[in-house]
Amino acid sequence: MKPDALSHLVNLAQSVPSIAEMFRTSPGRAAQFTFDAVGIHADFSRQRISPVLWAALQDTAKDRGIEENIARMFRGDIMNVTEGRAVLHTALRADASTSNEAHWASHALHKAKECARAVRSQSDIRTVVNIGIGGSDLGPAMATRALRRCVDGPDVRFVSNVDAADLDSALAGLQPQHTVFVVSSKTFTTSETMHNAERARQWVSAAGGDWALRFFAATASPDVARRWGIRDENIFEFRDWVGGRFSVSSVIGFPLMCAIGPDAFDEMLMGMRDMDAHVAAEPLHLNLAVAHALVWFTNAVLHGYATVAVVPYSHDLSRLPAYLQQLVMESNGKGVSTRGERVDTSTSPVVWGEPGTNGQHAFFQMLHQGTQVVPVEFISSVAPLGSDNEAHDILIANMIAQSEALAVGDANENPHRRFPGNRPSSVLMLDALSPRTFGALLAMYEHSTAIQGWLLDVNSFDQFGVELGKTMAISTLNSFGDGGNSSEETLTHPLASWYLAQQKNISGE
């Protein structure tokens, strides 16, 4: 973005009246900043955005070519410019007749669905353990939790951490003859995943029988999976135009299919397809994903708010903040533009959060009275999420009241009881936490993330920032063989040597 254009937006943001003042002077504010699309009611009226700033943001979206970029992404143009790849996660849920990629993805998903049906039909299979990390874990784990009420298949557990405690906990109480494993890895070389997969293989082999009958793979590297020993019929493939954090609607969703069934999984895909159609067809001023992206862009770049708290008032969405941490921060946590030039503005905010009402008794103190302003994204559903309708009313009343309190505050004479207010928040209400509406919500976040990247002029579809530490870990691990003395990382060498010495003391060597 040109400096003068950015300066103009910053000046407009600094001149925005307080949220309370804007409501007093604009009776129609709630309607102007509320969007309804695909079962989602999104209220952005308590954001620090005036009608003048909103109009300027719409113009910025036009100038940044957002509509053209959306069309190019759906068309299959090269959008991941640093790696020369198309970005076609939308093809995973598109009608098979719309493109070659959609046809291929439909065929791959069909194979995974048929295997999921087979797993669900076998009474001796009681547990499915997914071994993955990042997008191969966060998406399906979050979705399995979110759609808990649809689960009617085997128990599905997720292992991501190379810390032995994670796999140990997942295997506790299980029997190999009643357990199957899914190794989910785009490359099938991720060190944490493959170490855990090898441990799981040894666990099954120790009980006798053919371990390969109990292992599946979801990967973009089927040849590597075959060499590891996975049978062809148990390999579910996706392509390199699917980024890990955008892959929940691909065969990476196999454990979710096992839990809720292929039909419910298809309902989720239909919700994602509905949102894709909305984003592709609606003009900027009516487009929910564009509006959401503009709100996050405004808070991070124009107001300079470094973080955003995602607070689902839904216990079943408890893993959504963690999922969005990867989706948003891995996508847009970049320091250079698509042209390789330094970015002089803020890019991705720090995404964090926990479910409400729990958070009200923890970090909400800081949200209301702390020195840092943290925008909040509240999420819940109109339909009750459990068996107690009164509890649901209490839940929603708390959420609405928290959004109101953040906005208006309380000018109490006692400074300890004074709430400054004018703290922004959004409320996203789903009609129900059903597979279809849940799918629409996920697709909205995917599109908003990409649009934020285009506004920032960063490539949302690479993740080179995760590689350096992983590479250095290999050399550090190799140095452990000689007590850490061969470590090429001079800053690491003393700590590695201390760690190895402490291990010897513990073991009594």
C-alpha positions in Angstrom: 0.0 0.0 0.0 1.3 3.4 -0.9 2.5 5.5 2.1 0.1 8.4 1.4 -2.9 6.0 1.1 -2.0 4.4 4.4 -1.4 7.7 6.1 -4.9 8.8 4.9 -6.5 5.7 6.5 -4.5 6.1 9.7 -5.7 9.8 10.0 -9.3 8.7 9.5 -8.9 6.0 12.1 -7.5 8.5 14.6 -10.4 10.8 14.1 -13.1 8.1 14.7 -15.4 9.1 17.6 -15.9 6.8 20.5 -18.1 3.7 20.0 -20.7 5.1 22.4 -20.8 8.4 20.5 -21.2 6.8 17.2 -24.2 4.9 18.5 -25.7 8.1 19.9 -25.3 10.0 16.6 -26.1 7.1 14.2 -29.4 5.3 15.0 -28.9 2.9 12.0 -25.3 2.0 13.0 -26.1 -1.6 14.0 -27.8 -2.3 10.6 -25.0 -0.7 8.6 -22.3 -2.8 10.2 -24.2 -6.1 10.4 -23.8 -8.8 7.8 -25.9 -12.0 7.3 -24.6 -14.7 5.1 -24.8 -18.5 5.0 -26.2 -18.9 8.5 -23.8 -16.4 10.1 -25.0 -13.1 11.7 -21.9 -10.9 12.0 -22.2 -7.7 14.0 -19.2 -5.3 13.6 -21.0 -2.3 15.0 -18.9 -2.2 18.1 -15.7 -1.7 16.2 -13.9 1.6 16.1 -14.8 2.2 12.5 -16.9 5.3 11.4 -18.9 5.4 8.2 -16.3 7.6 6.6 -13.5 5.2 7.5 -15.6 2.3 6.3 -16.1 3.9 2.9 -12.4 4.5 2.6 -11.7 0.9 3.5 -14.0 -0.2 0.8 -12.1 2.0 -1.6 -8.8 0.5 -0.4 -10.1 -3.0 -1.0 -10.9 -2.0 -4.6 -7.5 -0.4 -5.1 -5.8 -3.5 -3.7 -7.6 -5.6 -6.3 -9.4 -7.8 -3.8 -12.2 -8.7 -6.2 -9.7 -9.6 -8.9 -7.6 -11.6 -6.5 -10.6 -13.6 -5.3 -11.4 -14.4 -8.9 -7.9 -15.3 -9.7 -7.6 -17.7 -6.7 -10.8 -19.5 -7.7 -9.6 -19.7 -11.3 -6.4 -21.4 -10.3 -3.9 -18.7 -11.1 -0.5 -18.8 -9.3 -1.3 -17.0 -6.0 1.5 -18.5 -3.9 4.1 -16.4 -5.7 7.2 -17.5 -3.7 6.6 -21.2 -4.5 4.9 -20.8 -7.9 1.7 -22.6 -6.9 -2.0 -22.2 -7.3 -4.1 -22.0 -4.1 -7.1 -24.2 -4.6 -8.4 -25.4 -1.3 -11.8 -24.2 -2.6 -11.6 -27.0 -5.2 -11.7 -29.5 -2.3 -15.4 -28.8 -1.8 -16.4 -27.5 -5.3 -18.6 -29.5 -7.6 -16.5 -32.1 -9.4 -17.5 -30.8 -12.8 -16.2 -27.3 -12.2 -12.4 -28.0 -12.8 -9.9 -30.7 -13.2 -8.6 -30.0 -9.7 -12.2 -30.4 -8.3 -12.7 -33.6 -10.1 -9.4 -35.0 -8.8 -10.2 -33.9 -5.2 -13.6 -35.4 -5.4 -12.1 -38.8 -6.4 -9.6 -38.6 -3.6 -12.3 -37.7 -1.0 -14.5 -40.5 -2.3 -11.7 -43.0 -1.5 -11.3 -41.6 2.0 -15.0 -41.6 2.6 -15.3 -45.3 1.6 -12.5 -46.2 3.9 -14.1 -44.2 6.7 -17.4 -46.1 6.2 -15.5 -49.4 6.4 -13.8 -48.3 9.6 -17.1 -47.3 11.1 -18.7 -50.6 10.2 -16.1 -52.7 11.9 -17.2 -53.4 15.4 -13.7 -54.5 16.4 -12.3 -51.0 15.6 -13.0 -48.9 18.6 -10.4 -46.1 18.4 -8.8 -44.0 15.6 -5.6 -42.3 16.4 -4.5 -39.4 14.2 -0.8 -38.6 14.2 0.0 -35.3 12.7 1.0 -31.7 13.5 0.1 -28.2 12.5 -2.6 -28.3 9.8 -2.6 -32.1 9.9 -3.8 -31.9 13.5 -5.3 -28.5 14.4 -8.1 -28.6 11.7 -9.5 -32.1 12.2 -9.0 -32.0 16.0 -10.8 -28.7 16.3 -13.6 -29.8 14.0 -14.1 -33.2 15.8 -14.5 -31.3 19.0 -16.8 -28.7 17.4 -19.1 -31.3 15.9 -19.0 -33.5 19.1 -22.8 -33.8 19.0 -22.6 -35.5 15.6 -20.1 -38.1 16.6 -21.5 -41.6 16.3 -18.4 -43.5 15.2 -15.3 -44.8 17.0 -13.4 -42.7 19.5 -11.0 -40.4 17.7 -7.8 -39.2 19.4 -5.2 -36.8 18.2 -1.4 -36.9 18.7 0.7 -34.0 17.6 3.5 -33.3 20.1 6.8 -35.3 19.9 6.8 -35.1 23.7 6.3 -38.8 24.5 3.6 -37.9 27.0 1.2 -37.0 24.1 1.3 -40.4 22.4 1.6 -42.2 25.8 -1.7 -40.5 26.9 -3.4 -41.3 23.6 -2.5 -45.0 23.8 -3.4 -45.4 27.4 -6.1 -48.0 27.8 -6.1 -49.0 24.1 -5.5 -52.4 22.6 -3.7 -52.7 19.2 -6.3 -55.1 17.8 -9.0 -52.5 18.3 -7.0 -49.4 17.2 -6.2 -48.0 13.8 -3.8 -45.1 13.0 -3.8 -42.3 10.5 -0.4 -40.7 9.7 -1.3 -37.2 8.4 1.6 -35.4 6.8 2.0 -33.4 3.6 5.6 -34.5 3.1 5.6 -37.7 5.2 8.9 -36.5 6.5 7.9 -34.2 9.4 10.2 -35.3 12.2 7.7 -35.1 15.0 5.0 -36.9 13.1 7.3 -39.6 11.8 8.9 -40.3 15.2 5.4 -40.7 16.7 4.3 -42.9 13.7 7.3 -45.2 14.2 6.5 -45.5 17.9 2.9 -46.4 17.1 4.1 -48.9 14.5 6.3 -50.6 17.1 3.4 -50.6 19.6 1.2 -52.5 17.1 4.0 -54.8 16.0 4.8 -55.8 19.5 1.3 -57.3 19.8 1.9 -59.5 16.7 0.0 -59.4 13.4 0.4 -57.2 10.3 0.8 -53.6 11.4 0.1 -52.3 7.9 -3.5 -53.4 8.1 -4.0 -50.9 10.9 -2.3 -47.8 9.3 -3.6 -45.2 6.9 -1.9 -42.1 5.5 -3.2 -38.7 4.4 -0.4 -37.1 2.4 0.7 -35.2 -0.7 3.7 -37.5 -0.9 2.2 -41.0 -1.6 5.5 -42.5 -2.8 7.1 -41.7 0.5 4.2 -43.2 2.4 4.5 -46.4 0.3 8.2 -46.6 1.1 7.4 -46.3 4.7 5.1 -49.2 4.4 1.6 -47.9 4.0 -0.5 -49.9 1.6 -1.8 -48.3 -1.6 -5.4 -48.8 -0.7 -4.8 -47.0 2.7 -3.2 -43.9 1.2 -5.4 -40.8 0.7 -3.7 -38.2 -1.4 -4.0 -34.4 -1.7 -2.0 -32.0 -3.8 0.6 -29.3 -3.2 -2.0 -26.6 -4.0 -3.5 -27.4 -0.6 -1.7 -25.7 2.3 -1.7 -27.6 5.5 -3.7 -24.9 7.4 -6.3 -24.8 4.6 -6.6 -28.6 4.4 -9.4 -29.6 6.8 -11.8 -30.1 3.8 -9.3 -32.5 2.1 -8.5 -36.1 3.0 -6.8 -34.7 6.1 -10.3 -34.8 7.4 -10.3 -38.6 7.4 -10.4 -38.9 11.2 -13.3 -36.5 11.3 -15.1 -38.6 8.7 -14.6 -41.6 11.0 -16.0 -39.7 13.9 -19.1 -38.0 12.4 -19.6 -40.1 9.2 -19.0 -39.2 5.6 -22.6 -37.7 5.2 -22.1 -35.2 8.0 -18.6 -34.4 6.6 -20.3 -33.7 3.3 -22.7 -31.3 5.1 -19.6 -29.4 6.3 -18.2 -29.3 2.8 -21.5 -27.9 1.5 -21.4 -25.1 4.1 -17.8 -24.3 2.9 -19.0 -24.4 -0.7 -21.9 -22.0 0.2 -19.4 -19.5 1.7 -17.1 -19.9 -1.3 -20.1 -19.0 -3.5 -20.9 -16.0 -1.4 -17.3 -14.7 -1.4 -16.9 -15.2 -5.1 -20.2 -13.6 -6.1 -21.0 -10.8 -3.6 -19.7 -7.3 -4.2 -17.2 -5.9 -1.7 -19.8 -3.9 0.4 -21.9 -7.0 0.9 -19.2 -9.6 1.3 -18.9 -11.0 4.8 -15.3 -12.3 4.4 -14.2 -8.9 3.0 -15.9 -7.1 5.9 -14.2 -9.4 8.4 -10.8 -8.9 6.8 -11.2 -5.1 6.8 -12.1 -5.1 10.5 -9.0 -7.2 11.4 -6.8 -5.0 9.1 -8.1 -1.9 10.7 -7.4 -3.1 14.2 -3.9 -4.4 13.5 -2.6 -1.8 11.0 -4.6 1.4 11.6 -5.3 1.3 15.3 -2.1 -0.6 16.1 -3.7 -3.3 18.3 -1.1 -6.0 18.5 -3.4 -8.9 19.5 -6.9 -10.2 19.0 -8.8 -12.4 21.5 -11.0 -15.0 19.9 -13.6 -16.0 22.6 -16.1 -18.6 21.6 -19.1 -18.7 23.9 -19.4 -22.3 22.9 -17.5 -25.1 24.8 -17.5 -27.1 21.6 -15.5 -24.4 19.8 -12.8 -24.5 22.5 -10.1 -25.4 20.0 -11.0 -22.7 17.5 -8.6 -20.1 18.9 -5.7 -22.6 18.5 -6.8 -23.4 14.9 -7.0 -19.7 14.0 -3.5 -19.1 15.5 -2.1 -21.2 12.8 -4.4 -20.1 10.0 -3.9 -16.4 10.6 -0.4 -16.1 12.1 1.3 -18.7 9.8 -0.4 -17.1 6.8 0.2 -13.4 7.5 3.0 -13.3 10.1 5.4 -12.1 7.5 7.9 -9.2 7.4 8.4 -8.8 3.7 6.0 -8.1 0.9 5.2 -10.3 -2.1 8.1 -8.5 -3.9 10.5 -9.3 -1.1 10.6 -5.7 0.3 10.4 -4.9 4.0 6.9 -4.3 5.3 6.8 -1.1 7.4 3.4 -1.7 9.0 2.0 -4.3 11.4 1.0 -7.6 9.7 -0.7 -10.4 11.5 -2.0 -9.8 15.0 -1.2 -12.3 17.8 -4.3 -14.5 18.0 -5.2 -16.0 21.3 -8.2 -16.9 23.4 -10.2 -19.3 25.5 -13.9 -20.1 25.7 -16.4 -17.9 27.6 -17.6 -17.7 30.2 -14.4 -19.2 31.6 -12.4 -16.2 30.2 -14.5 -13.8 32.1 -13.0 -15.1 35.3 -9.4 -14.9 34.0 -8.1 -12.5 31.3 -11.2 -10.3 31.0 -9.8 -8.2 33.8 -7.1 -7.1 31.4 -9.5 -6.7 28.5 -11.7 -4.3 30.4 -9.2 -2.3 32.5 -5.7 -3.1 31.3 -3.4 -0.6 29.5 -3.4 -2.6 26.3 -6.5 -2.5 24.1 -7.3 -6.0 22.8 -10.1 -6.4 20.2 -12.4 -9.3 20.9 -14.2 -11.7 18.6 -17.1 -13.3 20.3 -18.6 -16.4 18.6 -21.7 -18.5 19.6 -24.9 -19.9 18.2 -28.6 -19.1 18.4 -29.5 -22.8 18.9 -28.6 -24.2 22.3 -25.4 -26.2 22.4 -26.5 -28.6 25.1 -29.4 -30.0 27.0 -30.1 -26.9 29.2 -31.9 -24.0 27.5 -31.6 -21.8 30.6 -27.9 -22.3 30.6 -27.7 -21.3 27.0 -29.6 -18.1 27.7 -27.2 -17.3 30.6 -24.3 -18.0 28.2 -25.6 -15.6 25.5 -26.6 -12.9 28.0 -23.0 -12.9 29.3 -21.6 -12.7 25.8 -23.8 -9.7 24.8 -23.2 -8.0 28.1 -19.4 -8.4 27.7 -19.4 -6.8 24.3 -21.6 -4.0 25.5 -19.4 -3.4 28.6 -16.2 -3.3 26.5 -17.8 -0.7 24.2 -19.4 1.7 26.7 -17.4 1.2 29.9 -18.4 2.8 33.2 -17.3 6.3 34.3 -17.3 5.4 38.0 -15.9 8.0 40.4 -13.8 5.3 42.1 -10.8 4.8 39.8 -10.5 1.1 40.7 -14.1 0.6 39.5 -13.8 2.7 36.4 -14.0 1.1 33.0 -12.6 3.2 30.1 -14.8 1.5 27.4 -14.3 2.3 23.7 -12.8 -1.2 23.4 -13.8 -2.9 20.1 -15.4 -6.3 19.6 -17.3 -8.3 17.0 -20.1 -10.8 17.5 -20.5 -13.8 15.2 -23.7 -15.7 15.8 -24.3 -19.0 14.0 -27.9 -20.2 13.4 -26.7 -23.4 14.9 -23.4 -25.2 15.4 -24.3 -27.7 12.7 -21.8 -29.2 10.2 -23.1 -27.0 7.4 -22.9 -23.7 9.3 -19.7 -24.7 11.0 -18.2 -25.3 7.5 -19.4 -21.9 6.4 -17.6 -20.3 9.4 -14.3 -22.1 8.6 -14.5 -21.0 5.0 -15.2 -17.4 6.0 -12.0 -17.4 8.2 -10.0 -19.0 5.3 -11.1 -16.2 2.9 -10.7 -13.4 5.4 -7.1 -14.6 6.1 -6.3 -14.5 2.4 -7.9 -11.1 1.9 -6.0 -9.7 4.9 -2.8 -10.9 3.2 -3.7 -9.1 -0.1 -4.5 -5.9 1.9 -1.0 -6.2 3.5 0.7 -7.3 0.3 2.2 -10.4 1.9 2.0 -14.0 0.6 -0.5 -15.8 2.9 0.3 -19.2 1.4 4.0 -19.9 2.2 5.5 -20.6 5.7 9.2 -20.3 5.4 9.3 -19.0 9.0 8.7 -22.5 10.4 11.8 -24.0 8.7 14.9 -22.4 10.3 14.4 -23.8 13.8 13.5 -27.2 12.5 16.7 -27.3 10.5 18.8 -26.2 13.4 17.1 -28.8 15.6 18.6 -31.5 13.3 22.1 -30.3 13.8 21.6 -29.9 17.5 20.2 -33.4 17.9 23.2 -34.7 15.9 25.6 -33.0 18.2 24.1 -34.8 21.2 26.2 -37.8 20.2 29.4 -36.2 21.4 28.1 -34.3 24.3 27.1 -31.3 22.3 30.6 -30.4 21.4 30.1 -30.5 17.7 27.1 -28.2 17.6 27.6 -25.5 15.0 25.3 -23.2 16.8 27.6 -21.5 19.3 24.7 -20.0 21.2 23.2 -23.4 21.6 26.3 -25.3 22.5 26.5 -24.4 26.2 22.9 -25.3 26.9 23.1 -28.5 24.9 26.2 -29.6 26.9 24.4 -28.7 30.2 21.3 -30.7 29.2 23.3 -33.8 28.4 25.3 -33.5 31.6 22.1 -33.3 33.6 20.7 -36.3 31.8 23.8 -38.3 32.9 23.3 -37.2 36.5 19.6 -38.3 36.4 20.4 -41.6 34.9 23.3 -42.1 37.4 25.9 -42.7 34.7 
